[in-house]
């Protein structure tokens, strides 16, 4: 795992939180919720990819 992944997740979190605040203050609560969910999905896809790589590494390490 690279430190770059942590920075990417932090950047997405900051961007989503800023967008969420802007949308909430402009009265668009539904879009704010959808933006938050989209950010969560993007981060989860990144994490799932890393977990998949981890499982492949463990599988090749033990020769399974």
CORNOR-V169000 format. One record per residue. RES is the residue in three letters. PHI is phi in whole degrees, -180 to 180 (* if undefined). D_CENTER is the distance of its C-alpha to the mean C-alpha in Angstrom with 1 decimal. Layout:
[[RES	PHI	D_CENTER] [RES	PHI	D_CENTER]]
This chain:
[[UNK	*	14.8] [UNK	-105	14.9] [UNK	-65	14.4] [UNK	-61	12.9] [UNK	-63	9.5] [UNK	-65	9.7] [UNK	-67	10.7] [UNK	-64	8.1] [UNK	-65	5.4] [UNK	-65	8.5] [UNK	-65	9.4] [UNK	-65	6.7] [UNK	-63	7.5] [UNK	-66	11.1] [UNK	-62	11.2] [UNK	-67	10.1] [UNK	-68	12.5] [UNK	-66	15.2] [UNK	-61	15.1] [UNK	-62	15.2] [UNK	-64	18.2] [UNK	-63	19.9] [UNK	-70	19.7] [UNK	-66	20.9] [UNK	-69	23.8] [UNK	-92	24.9] [UNK	86	25.2] [UNK	-107	22.5] [UNK	-67	20.9] [UNK	-66	20.0] [UNK	-67	18.0] [UNK	-64	16.3] [UNK	-66	15.2] [UNK	-67	14.1] [UNK	-64	12.1] [UNK	-63	10.3] [UNK	-66	9.9] [UNK	-65	8.8] [UNK	-63	5.9] [UNK	-64	5.1] [UNK	-64	6.1] [UNK	-62	4.4] [UNK	-67	1.2] [UNK	-64	4.8] [UNK	-65	6.5] [UNK	-65	5.9] [UNK	-69	6.9] [UNK	-63	9.6] [UNK	-63	10.9] [UNK	-68	11.5] [UNK	-66	13.1] [UNK	-62	15.1] [UNK	-62	16.3] [UNK	-64	17.3] [UNK	-64	19.3] [UNK	-65	21.0] [UNK	-64	22.0] [UNK	-65	23.4] [UNK	-63	25.1] [UNK	-73	26.7] [UNK	-65	27.6] [UNK	-93	29.6] [UNK	68	30.9] [UNK	-90	29.8]]
